[in-house]
């Protein structure tokens, strides 16, 4: 089976490396190089770099026009495998592949169809999520389920953590799906009535309101790592939050909302919220490295009693 691989994200790199061991990858579709760093030099994504290193044909196209269709058609692929590409495919493009098109989606479809399933699961405080390998259809993320695997989300897991987990789980699941397809398996239809949808996070998602519950705040902090990152102000300086947890206790009702009320070397830096205690686990001052809460506490002036304020 000749496979046409489509991705623009590092989350798909392990799948790509595994697929080329077992199948002929005739081409890779990815997005064009982007400016990166202080010098804004054009930089390749890791999928493109890996494909070039393996002498696999790369199409780094922004628009999938008639010329793009002809280029793909000329590669004579059997199946398209998509994992984190970020663009919608029209019917004439999907029709190029006689064995169909499959997609790796990091949620338990039909839950969280759309572009931010990992972030949405964490933002909503889900304890379980998963990876779905699905056949592609014209309606986004609505195709038949070929393979699905569940995993647990820990209270302090970030989107970055879950992306790494999805990356490690996906190669074997894709191989399983391809084996099923080779035997004629068409997948199990989704229950569209149970579908939920998610959209892009925005930069404004990084704003925080300490009047919310500690559970809601820690979900936002963890969901927004690695982007856009939640931040607040402390003594006129911005503090970036990278990881958090929470305690369902209200021991500090007489203290200010957003106040740093305690430090526990085993649990975290305690911050009072509208309900419960936010446990800060990893923080950063802009331009500095990310610190665990112990290093941050030990390297700062008296923190207990200081009050975080929201950035608007």
C-alpha positions as CSV (number, residue, x, y, z in Angstrom):
1,X,0.0,0.0,0.0
2,X,1.4,3.4,-1.1
3,X,0.8,6.1,1.5
4,X,0.7,9.8,1.2
5,X,1.5,11.3,4.6
6,X,0.1,14.7,5.7
7,X,1.2,16.7,8.7
8,X,2.7,19.9,9.9
9,X,3.3,19.1,13.5
10,X,5.9,17.4,15.6
11,X,3.2,15.3,17.3
12,X,3.1,13.2,14.1
13,X,6.8,12.5,13.9
14,X,6.8,9.2,15.6
15,X,3.9,8.0,13.4
16,X,5.8,9.1,10.3
17,X,9.0,7.2,11.4
18,X,7.1,4.1,12.1
19,X,5.0,4.1,8.9
20,X,8.1,4.4,6.7
21,X,9.4,1.1,8.2
22,X,6.3,-0.8,7.1
23,X,4.9,1.0,4.0
24,X,6.1,2.9,1.0
25,X,5.5,6.6,1.7
26,X,5.3,8.2,-1.8
27,X,5.0,11.7,-0.7
28,X,4.5,14.2,2.2
29,X,2.2,17.2,2.3
30,X,3.0,19.8,4.8
31,X,2.9,23.6,5.3
32,X,5.5,26.0,3.9
33,X,8.5,27.1,6.0
34,X,7.7,29.7,8.6
35,X,9.8,32.6,10.1
36,X,11.2,31.6,13.5
37,X,13.4,33.0,16.2
38,X,14.7,36.6,16.7
39,X,16.1,36.7,13.2
40,X,12.8,35.5,11.7
41,X,14.7,33.1,9.4
42,X,12.5,30.6,7.5
43,X,12.5,27.2,9.3
44,X,11.3,23.8,8.2
45,X,8.9,21.8,10.5
46,X,10.2,18.5,11.7
47,X,8.0,16.5,9.3
48,X,9.5,18.2,6.3
49,X,13.0,17.8,7.6
50,X,12.5,14.1,8.3
51,X,11.0,13.5,4.8
52,X,13.9,15.3,3.1
53,X,16.4,13.2,5.1
54,X,14.7,10.1,3.8
55,X,14.5,11.4,0.2
56,X,10.7,11.4,0.2
57,X,8.9,13.8,-2.1
58,X,7.7,16.9,-0.2
59,X,4.9,19.2,-1.2
60,X,4.9,22.2,1.1
61,X,1.8,23.9,-0.3
62,X,-0.4,26.6,1.2
63,X,-3.3,26.1,-1.2
64,X,-4.5,22.8,-2.5
65,X,-5.5,23.9,-6.0
66,X,-5.7,22.0,-9.3
67,X,-1.9,22.0,-9.6
68,X,-1.6,20.4,-6.2
69,X,-4.1,17.7,-7.2
70,X,-2.1,16.9,-10.2
71,X,1.1,16.6,-8.2
72,X,-0.5,14.2,-5.8
73,X,-2.1,12.2,-8.5
74,X,1.3,11.8,-10.2
75,X,2.6,10.1,-7.1
76,X,0.0,7.3,-7.5
77,X,-0.8,6.9,-3.8
78,X,-3.3,4.3,-2.4
79,X,-4.2,6.0,0.9
80,X,-3.7,9.3,2.7
81,X,-2.7,9.4,6.3
82,X,-3.3,12.7,8.1
83,X,-2.2,13.7,11.6
84,X,-2.4,17.4,12.7
85,X,-2.4,19.3,9.4
86,X,-4.9,22.1,10.2
87,X,-6.6,22.4,6.8
88,X,-9.9,21.0,5.4
89,X,-9.8,18.8,2.3
90,X,-12.3,19.0,-0.4
91,X,-14.0,16.0,-2.0
92,X,-11.9,16.1,-5.2
93,X,-8.7,15.8,-3.0
94,X,-10.1,12.9,-0.9
95,X,-11.1,11.1,-4.1
96,X,-7.5,10.8,-5.2
97,X,-6.9,7.9,-2.8
98,X,-8.5,4.6,-3.9
99,X,-8.0,3.0,-0.4
100,X,-9.4,6.0,1.3
101,X,-8.1,8.6,3.8
102,X,-7.5,8.2,7.5
103,X,-6.9,10.7,10.3
104,X,-5.3,10.5,13.8
105,X,-7.5,12.5,16.2
106,X,-6.5,12.9,19.9
107,X,-9.8,12.5,21.5
108,X,-12.5,9.8,22.0
109,X,-14.6,10.7,19.0
110,X,-17.4,11.8,18.7
111,X,-16.3,13.9,21.7
112,X,-14.2,17.0,20.8
113,X,-14.4,17.1,17.1
114,X,-12.3,20.1,15.9
115,X,-8.9,21.7,16.3
116,X,-8.2,21.6,20.0
117,X,-9.3,18.3,21.4
118,X,-6.3,17.9,23.8
119,X,-6.7,21.4,25.2
120,X,-10.5,21.1,25.5
121,X,-10.3,17.8,27.5
122,X,-8.0,19.4,30.0
123,X,-9.9,22.7,30.1
124,X,-13.1,20.8,30.9
125,X,-11.4,18.8,33.6
126,X,-11.8,15.4,32.0
127,X,-10.1,12.5,33.7
128,X,-10.1,10.3,30.6
129,X,-9.4,11.0,26.9
130,X,-7.9,9.0,24.1
131,X,-6.7,8.6,20.5
132,X,-9.0,7.8,17.6
133,X,-8.0,6.6,14.1
134,X,-10.9,7.4,11.8
135,X,-11.8,7.3,8.2
136,X,-12.0,10.8,6.8
137,X,-15.3,12.2,5.6
138,X,-16.4,15.6,4.3
139,X,-17.8,16.7,7.6
140,X,-14.9,17.4,10.0
141,X,-14.0,14.4,12.3
142,X,-17.2,12.6,11.5
143,X,-15.8,9.5,9.7
144,X,-16.0,5.9,10.9
145,X,-13.9,4.8,13.8
146,X,-11.2,2.3,12.9
147,X,-9.3,2.1,16.2
148,X,-9.7,3.8,19.5
149,X,-7.6,3.8,22.7
150,X,-8.4,5.4,26.1
151,X,-5.9,6.9,28.5
152,X,-6.1,8.7,31.9
153,X,-5.5,12.4,32.3
154,X,-3.9,13.2,35.7
155,X,-5.0,16.4,37.5
156,X,-1.6,18.1,36.8
157,X,-1.2,17.0,33.2
158,X,-0.7,19.8,30.6
159,X,-1.5,19.9,26.9
160,X,2.2,19.4,26.3
161,X,2.2,16.2,28.4
162,X,-0.8,14.8,26.7
163,X,0.6,15.6,23.2
164,X,3.7,13.6,24.1
165,X,1.5,10.7,25.2
166,X,-0.6,10.8,22.1
167,X,2.6,10.9,20.0
168,X,3.9,7.8,21.7
169,X,0.6,5.8,21.5
170,X,-0.4,6.7,17.9
171,X,2.2,4.7,15.8
172,X,0.9,1.2,16.9
173,X,-2.7,2.4,16.6
174,X,-2.1,3.6,13.0
175,X,-0.5,0.3,12.1
176,X,-3.5,-1.6,13.6
177,X,-5.9,0.6,11.5
178,X,-4.0,0.0,8.3
179,X,-4.0,-3.7,8.9
180,X,-7.7,-3.6,9.4
181,X,-8.2,-1.6,6.2
182,X,-6.1,-4.2,4.3
183,X,-8.6,-6.8,5.5
184,X,-11.6,-4.8,4.3
185,X,-12.7,-3.3,7.6
186,X,-14.8,-0.1,7.1
187,X,-14.9,1.0,10.7
188,X,-17.8,1.7,13.1
189,X,-20.0,4.8,12.4
190,X,-19.9,7.5,15.0
191,X,-23.1,8.6,16.9
192,X,-23.4,12.1,15.6
193,X,-26.0,12.9,18.2
194,X,-23.2,12.6,20.9
195,X,-20.8,14.8,19.1
196,X,-19.2,17.8,20.8
197,X,-17.0,20.4,19.2
198,X,-14.0,22.5,20.1
199,X,-12.3,25.5,18.6
200,X,-8.9,27.3,18.7
201,X,-7.6,28.7,21.9
202,X,-6.9,32.4,21.7
203,X,-4.2,34.6,23.3
204,X,-6.9,35.9,25.6
205,X,-7.3,32.4,26.9
206,X,-4.2,33.1,28.9
207,X,-6.0,35.6,31.1
208,X,-6.9,34.4,34.6
209,X,-9.6,35.3,37.1
210,X,-8.7,34.2,40.7
211,X,-12.4,34.5,41.6
212,X,-13.0,31.2,39.7
213,X,-12.5,27.9,41.5
214,X,-9.1,26.4,41.9
215,X,-10.3,23.5,39.8
216,X,-11.2,25.8,36.9
217,X,-8.0,27.8,37.2
218,X,-5.7,24.8,37.2
219,X,-7.5,23.4,34.2
220,X,-6.9,26.6,32.3
221,X,-3.2,26.7,33.3
222,X,-2.6,23.2,32.2
223,X,-4.7,23.4,29.0
224,X,-2.8,26.6,27.9
225,X,0.7,25.0,28.2
226,X,2.5,25.3,25.8
227,X,0.3,28.0,24.3
228,X,-0.8,30.7,25.0
229,X,0.3,30.2,28.7
230,X,-1.6,31.7,31.6
231,X,-0.1,34.6,33.4
232,X,-0.8,37.0,36.2
233,X,0.8,39.9,37.9
234,X,2.7,39.8,41.2
235,X,4.2,43.0,42.6
236,X,4.1,44.7,39.2
237,X,5.8,41.8,37.5
238,X,4.3,39.2,35.2
239,X,4.5,35.6,36.3
240,X,3.8,32.8,33.8
241,X,2.1,29.6,35.0
242,X,3.2,26.3,33.4
243,X,1.6,23.7,35.6
244,X,-0.8,23.6,38.5
245,X,-3.0,21.3,40.6
246,X,-5.6,22.1,43.2
247,X,-7.0,21.3,46.7
248,X,-10.8,21.2,47.4
249,X,-10.4,22.9,50.7
250,X,-11.4,26.4,51.9
251,X,-9.0,27.0,54.8
252,X,-8.2,30.6,54.0
253,X,-11.6,32.3,53.6
254,X,-10.4,35.3,55.5
255,X,-7.5,35.8,53.1
256,X,-7.6,37.8,49.8
257,X,-8.5,36.2,46.5
258,X,-5.2,35.6,44.6
259,X,-3.1,35.7,47.8
260,X,-0.2,33.4,48.2
261,X,-1.2,31.8,51.6
262,X,1.3,29.0,52.1
263,X,4.2,27.0,50.8
264,X,4.3,23.2,51.1
265,X,7.5,21.5,49.9
266,X,5.5,18.4,49.1
267,X,2.5,19.9,47.4
268,X,3.1,23.3,45.9
269,X,2.7,27.0,46.4
270,X,-0.8,27.7,47.8
271,X,-2.9,30.4,46.2
272,X,-6.3,31.4,47.5
273,X,-9.1,31.4,45.0
274,X,-12.9,31.8,44.8
275,X,-13.2,28.2,45.8
276,X,-10.4,25.9,47.0
277,X,-6.6,26.3,46.8
278,X,-4.6,26.5,43.6
279,X,-1.3,24.7,43.8
280,X,1.3,26.3,41.6
281,X,3.8,23.6,40.5
282,X,5.9,25.3,37.7
283,X,6.2,29.0,37.1
284,X,8.4,31.4,35.1
285,X,9.4,35.0,35.1
286,X,9.4,36.4,31.5
287,X,12.8,35.8,29.9
288,X,13.9,33.4,32.6
289,X,13.8,29.6,32.7
290,X,10.8,27.6,34.0
291,X,11.2,26.8,37.7
292,X,9.5,24.2,39.9
293,X,7.7,25.8,42.8
294,X,10.5,25.0,45.3
295,X,13.1,26.8,43.3
296,X,10.8,29.7,42.6
297,X,9.9,30.0,46.3
298,X,13.6,29.8,47.5
299,X,14.7,32.3,44.9
300,X,12.2,35.0,45.7
301,X,11.7,37.5,48.4
302,X,9.0,36.8,51.0
303,X,6.1,35.4,48.9
304,X,3.6,34.5,51.6
305,X,1.0,37.3,51.8
306,X,1.7,38.7,48.3
307,X,-1.3,38.8,46.0
308,X,-1.6,37.9,42.4
309,X,-3.7,40.2,40.2
310,X,-5.3,39.5,36.9
311,X,-3.9,40.8,33.6
312,X,-6.6,42.3,31.4
